[in-house]
Amino acid sequence: MLLLVSFRAASSLITRGGVAHALKRHQLHAGPTRQFGSATWYETSLMDHMLYRIKECNQIPDHIEQSLLDFTVDGKVLGKVTPQVASRLCSVSSPSKQSVFKLDQSTSSANDVLTLSEAAGTSSESRTDAVSSVMNQLRDSGVIKGWRNEMFPVAECFDEVSTPVFLVERAAAPLLGVLEYGVHIN
């Protein structure tokens, strides 16, 4: 079976250089290919191998994963953070001088969990405001770079982004270890 790979695709793995580099690096042969306009057909086994490599790169080693703390709100795990990030988030206060983040004892694991404090409120809007105050302070102190003024919905899964738990500046989302989604168009 052959798979169409467009050279106009945004992914670097699907560009001429990306496919050629993957073939050379892993001593693979593309097998049968056919040109069709600005696209080339490759065997699906090549694409399967490339997807395997991508999945392999996205695996967290056990010793690192075991040290991460869950970031939870309302019992939903929204992300994973290092203990150092959790400590930093808990040390920043809101304008009302209350901490927005707190560490709680986990009932399901030996590690604590990072969560929002009562100061953050219970509505999406109040949580967004509270988290934004912390992230603005971290931006001003140089911890968060690449500020975009783009609010990103934080939810347990992609299906729930229409009803987010709260919104956070996109540049700050990696700090919380939340799943990020986006579309890149070139």
Secondary structure by P-SEA (a helix, b strand, c coil): cbbbbbcccccccccaaaaaaaaaaacccccbbbbcccbbbbbaaaaaaaaaaaaaaacccaaaaaacccccccccccccccaaaaaaaaacccccccccbbbbbbccccbbbbbbcccccccaaaaaaaaaaaaaaaaaaccccccccbbbbbcccccccccccccccccccccccccccccccc
